[in-house]
């Protein structure tokens, strides 16, 4: 296993742990508020991390690298997340779980077109197995009944969100390869926070809820640290040190980790379908790592 593959799987595991924590936080915070608050916390963590680096100094980044990182953050964190939350409110969690499976195909196609990346036959088998496993564990009852117009709008929001997430990471792939990782993480996060701030101003929403139970700051901090800070650094490190298409496929294992952690920590049921999905995904990961 290369370092890039290890970072991609570690990112999926950290994100899965964060999702388990975010389930509790969702009781008191709206999605957009939660998104901005956790990113502000991560920004507060990134600054001292950079200061502790040996020879702390602003690197000689080309203006193009700075702009790409900022735009990538604005697209991937602010715009894509906003569309994602709208799709989530329209379609429900079950349908959005299936929509999320578009992420790795989008990254693979974009990497093929713009990064000249190619999957080997065995990696193609691994991609198919991972996708099948994720579909098995995320398959649920559709939930609320929607009109045709609501369904079309929700699907448009969902597909747009996933596509923009893929665009945001592919556009910064070459920058990641040639520039200091943590500085690119910080710039990308800054672009996302500025974008989210603009969304709040445009919508006229308060940062903190006016009438809701008290915010659990310790839980929010730990969730942001694990599910955003650790996960995001490892996520971008995976794209820095391996092919974008491979990193995207390995990122899909987050769905499997969520199922396993929910079973271990939240005592949710483990069906034969979920076990089969876990087995398919792990087999796919093995194919990706043995090439």
N, C-alpha and C positions, 0 to 999 in steps of 0.2 A: 504494500500500500504506500503510495506516494504521500508527501506532506499535503498536497492540495486535496487529495481524496479524503485524507484524515480530517482536515479542516471542514470539508463539506458535510461529512457525517456528523462531526462534533457540533456544527452549526444546527443541523436538524435536531439533534438531541437537546441542545440548549433551548431552541425555539419551542420544542414540545414541552419542556419544563415550564417555560414562560406561559404557554397557553393554559396549562393547568392552573397557574396562579391567576391569569387574567379572567378565568371563569368566576373567581370570587370577586374581583374588582369590578366586573361588569354589572354587579348588583347596585353600585352606587355612582358609577360614572358613565356618561354617554360615550359612545365609541370615539367621536372626534376629540372630546376632552381628554379621554384616556390616551389617545394617540399623541397629542401634543405634550401632555404632562410627562409621559414616559420618555419622549424624545428630548425634552428639556433636562430631565434627570441624566440621560445618557450624555448630553452635551456637557453637563457639569462634571461628569466622570472622565470624559475624553480630555478635557483641558489639563487636569493634573497628570493624567497618563502621559501626555505629550511632554509636560514639564519634567517628568522623571526620566525621560529618555536621555541616554548619554549624548552630550553635545547638543542639547536642546537649542534649536534655531530654526527659523523659517527656511525650508529648503528652496533651492533655486528651481521652482516649478515653472514651466512654461505657462504663459497666460492661457493657452488652449487647454492645458490639463486642469487648471483652476476652474475655467468656465465649464468644461465638460463635467467635472465633479459636482459643481453647484447645480447645474441643470439636471444631472442624473438624480441628485437628491430631491430636487423640486418635483420631478416627474414621478420617481419611484415611491417617495414617502408622502408628499402632499397630494398630488393629483391622483395617483393610482390608489392610494389608501382611501381618499374621499369617494372615488367611484366604487371601491370595494365595499365601503360601509353602506352606500346607497343600494348596491346590489344585494347586500346582506339583508337590509331592511325590506327589500321588495321580494326577494326570492326565498329567504329563510336560510338557515344554516345548512340543511341537507342538500339543497340544490347548489349552494355555493361550494360545498365540499366537493361536488363533482366538477364544477367549473374550474376549481383550482388545478385539476389535472391537465388543463391546457398550458400550464406554465412551462414545463420542460419541452413539449413540442414547439412552442413559440421560440424558446431559447435555441433549440436545435436548428430550426429553420433560419433564424436571424444569424446564428453563428456560421451556418453554411453559406449564407449570402454575403456577409460582411467581414467574417473572420477567416473564411476558407477552411473551416474545421470539417472533418469527416469522421463518422463513426465506423469502426470495424464491424464485420458481421457479428462477432460475439458480443460487442457492445450494443448492437442493435437488438440482439436477443435479450440482453440485460435490460434495456430500455422497455421492451415489451413486457417482461416479467415484473419490473417495478411498477409500471402503469397498471397492469392487471391486479397486482396486490393492493395498490392504493385504491383502485375502484372497488375492490371487494370489501375493504375495511370501511370505506366512506359511504357505501351504498346504504341508504336509509329511506324510510317513507318520505315522500316529497313534502308532506306537511300541508300548509294552508292551500286552498284552492284559489287559483289566480285567473283573472280574465286574460284573453289573448293579448290585449294591449299591455297589461301589467307584465306578463311573461316576456313579451318582446323587449320591453324597456329594461326589465331586470337582467335579461340575457345580454343586452347591449352594454349595460353598465358592467356586468361581471366580466364579459370577454374583453372589454376595453381596459378594465383594471389589470387583468392578468397580462394582457399584451403590453401595457405600459410598464409593468414591473420587469418584463423580459427586455424591453427596449432599454430601460434605464440601466440594467446591469451589463448588457452587451455593449452599449455605447461607452462605458467606462472601463471595459476589459483591457484594452491596450494601455490605458493610463495606469491601471493597477500593476501591470507587468513591469513598467519602467520607473515607477515612482514609489516613495515611502508609503507603506500600507496605512499607517495610522493617520498620516496627514490627509490622505485621500478619504479615509473614513470620516475624519472631522469635517472636511470640506463638504462631503456629500450630506452629512447630517445637518450642517449649517444651511445648505440649500433646502433641505426638507423642512427644517424649523421655520425658516423665512417663508417658505411656501404655505405652511400650515397657518402661520401668523396672518398671512394675507387672506386665507380662507376664512379665518375667524373674523377679521375686520369686515370682509365682504358680507358675511352672513350675520354680523352683529351679535355673535354669541359670546357669553361670558366664559372665561377660562375655567373658573370653578363653578360648580352647580349652586344655584341660589337656594334651592329647597330640596335637600336630599340628606340621607344619613351621613354621619361624619366619614370623611375619606380615611381609609386605612393606609397611612403613609408608609409604614414599615413594609406592608405587603406590596404597595406600589413600587417602592424602591427596589425590593428584592426581585419583583417581576421585571422591572426595567433593566436591572443589572443582568439577570440571567437571560431573559427572553429578548432583550434588545442589544445591550452593550456586548455581552459575550457572543451572542448569536450573530450579531451584525459583523463584528470584527472577524469571526471565524468564517462567516458566509463570504465576505469579500476576499479573505485570504484564500479560500478555496478557488475562487475565480482568478486570483492572481497566479496560483501555482499549478493549475491544471486547466484543461480545456473547459470553456464555458458550457458546452453541451454535456460533458461528464458531470461537472459540478451541479448543474440543474437537475440531472437525473438523481444524483445522490441526495440532493436537497429534498426530494420527494419522500425520503424515508421518515421525514418528520411525522407524517400521518401514522406510520407504524409505531413510532415512539410514543405518540399521543395515546394510541390505543393501549399500549403496554403500561404506560404510566397511569392512565385512568383506571386500568384494571388493578394495579398495585396500590395506588394511593387513594383513589376515589371509590374503589370497590365496585366499579362498573362491570357488567357481565362480559364474559369472553366466550363467544360462540364459535362453532366450527368454521363458519364463514370467515370470521376474523382471524382465526388461526391459519386458515388456508391463505388468506391475504398476507399475513406476516411471513409465511413460508415462501410465497411467490416473490415477495419483495426482497427478502434476504438472499434468495437464489439469484435474483437479478443483480443485486449488489455484488455478489461473488463473481458474476460474469464481468461486471465493470472493472473489478479490481484485479482480475487475473489476466488482463490484456496488456 
